[in-house]
Amino acid sequence: MAKTIGSTDNHVRLKALFLIVDWDKLNVVSEVFAKENCLLSFVSNGSGTASSEIIDLLGIGSTEKAVFICLVESMDTPHIIQEVRRAMGARSAGAGIAFSIPLGGVTARILTMFEEAVQRGDDASNTKEQGMKAIEIKNEMIISILNGGNSDAFMTEARKAGARGGTVISARGISQEVMKKFLGMSVQDEKEIIFILADKNTAVPIMDAVKTDFGASSKAAGVIFSLPVDQVMSLNALA
């Protein structure tokens, strides 16, 4: 059995880096990840749900999106984001957004893989680590997993509570019999996963606003939780 340990138990600190960009930028971001030797990265198709007034600000409007998730070392996160911004030539609105979430734990084999990569570039890693500072958590990513067909109504309620927009991806449940037994009701296999980025003062009101109509006991049979986001950057313009 693979051993799981806290990612902060070792000098290698890992984050999950999320990038949400227009689908036509898929190859651009993929090429950056390849050039930077990102060890674990995944991409999925999604759709934006942002209200029109923030499309120009964050670039996450109602268009087809590529949702990237990549495991990276904490110290490498700003560099990778900057390289994506350069590659996209993103000096106008609509480029996308990037944010990172610190990992609380990871399997030992994955951590070893990153440790070996650090050892191969030890001098550069030490220089980066010396410049790292503690970051105050100011944002949360709300993740909601709902029965299919509920995302529009969900986002309507979420916006009333302060959500500025979100990204939806389609998924399929793989433990539905357990959920049916636990909830005592029918649970659809087809799922919608909704990501909403919010400041930490707004996250709880948003979750409170949607939990009654879209929670576990509703027709949506939703599972709703949030994760701390330690860094948020627009991909719209070079720093």
VENTABEL-V911177 format. One record per pair of residues at least 24 apart in sequence whose C-alpha atoms are under 6 Angstrom apart, sorted by sequence separation. I is the first residue (numbers start at 0). GAP is how many residues later the second one is. D is the distance in Angstrom with one decimal. If there is no record, write none. Layout:
I | GAP | D
I | GAP | D
//
This chain:
42 | 24 | 5.4
168 | 24 | 5.3
42 | 25 | 4.4
167 | 25 | 5.6
41 | 26 | 5.7
167 | 26 | 4.5
41 | 27 | 5.2
166 | 27 | 5.6
40 | 28 | 5.6
166 | 28 | 5.2
40 | 29 | 4.0
165 | 29 | 5.4
39 | 30 | 5.7
165 | 30 | 4.5
39 | 31 | 5.5
58 | 35 | 3.5
58 | 36 | 5.4
59 | 36 | 5.9
55 | 37 | 5.1
58 | 37 | 4.6
55 | 38 | 6.0
57 | 38 | 5.9
22 | 41 | 5.7
146 | 41 | 5.7
22 | 42 | 4.7
147 | 42 | 5.2
21 | 43 | 4.6
22 | 43 | 4.8
147 | 43 | 4.6
20 | 44 | 5.6
21 | 44 | 5.9
146 | 44 | 4.7
147 | 44 | 5.3
20 | 45 | 5.4
145 | 45 | 5.5
160 | 45 | 5.1
19 | 46 | 5.8
145 | 46 | 5.3
19 | 47 | 4.7
144 | 47 | 5.8
18 | 48 | 5.9
144 | 48 | 4.5
157 | 48 | 5.5
18 | 49 | 5.0
143 | 49 | 5.6
17 | 50 | 5.5
143 | 50 | 5.1
17 | 51 | 4.7
142 | 51 | 5.7
16 | 52 | 5.6
142 | 52 | 5.0
16 | 53 | 5.1
74 | 53 | 5.9
141 | 53 | 5.8
15 | 54 | 5.6
141 | 54 | 5.0
15 | 55 | 4.7
140 | 55 | 5.6
14 | 56 | 5.7
140 | 56 | 4.6
14 | 57 | 5.5
13 | 58 | 5.6
139 | 58 | 5.5
13 | 59 | 4.5
14 | 59 | 5.8
138 | 59 | 5.7
139 | 59 | 5.9
12 | 60 | 5.7
13 | 60 | 5.4
138 | 60 | 4.0
139 | 60 | 5.4
12 | 61 | 5.6
137 | 61 | 5.8
138 | 61 | 4.7
137 | 62 | 5.6
146 | 73 | 4.9
145 | 74 | 5.4
20 | 75 | 4.5
145 | 75 | 6.0
19 | 76 | 5.5
145 | 76 | 4.4
19 | 77 | 5.5
144 | 77 | 5.4
18 | 78 | 5.8
144 | 78 | 5.2
18 | 79 | 4.4
143 | 79 | 5.6
17 | 80 | 5.5
143 | 80 | 4.4
17 | 81 | 5.3
142 | 81 | 5.8
16 | 82 | 6.0
17 | 82 | 6.0
142 | 82 | 5.5
16 | 83 | 4.4
141 | 83 | 5.8
142 | 83 | 5.8
15 | 84 | 5.6
141 | 84 | 4.2
15 | 85 | 5.2
140 | 85 | 5.3
14 | 86 | 5.4
140 | 86 | 5.2
14 | 87 | 4.4
139 | 87 | 5.5
14 | 88 | 5.3
139 | 88 | 4.6
13 | 89 | 5.9
139 | 89 | 5.1
138 | 90 | 5.2
136 | 93 | 5.1
6 | 97 | 5.8
5 | 98 | 5.6
6 | 98 | 4.8
5 | 99 | 3.9
6 | 99 | 5.9
4 | 100 | 5.4
4 | 101 | 5.7
3 | 102 | 5.5
3 | 103 | 4.0
2 | 104 | 5.5
3 | 104 | 5.5
2 | 105 | 5.4
49 | 115 | 3.7
48 | 116 | 5.4
49 | 116 | 5.8
48 | 117 | 5.2
48 | 118 | 5.9
47 | 119 | 4.6
46 | 120 | 5.6
46 | 121 | 5.3
45 | 122 | 5.4
45 | 123 | 4.5
100 | 128 | 4.7
99 | 129 | 5.7
100 | 129 | 5.9
99 | 131 | 5.4
98 | 132 | 5.4
98 | 133 | 4.3
97 | 134 | 5.9
97 | 135 | 5.3
96 | 137 | 4.5
96 | 138 | 5.3
95 | 139 | 5.3
94 | 140 | 5.5
94 | 141 | 4.9
92 | 143 | 5.6
91 | 144 | 5.8
90 | 145 | 5.6
89 | 146 | 4.9
90 | 146 | 4.4
89 | 147 | 5.1
84 | 150 | 5.5
//
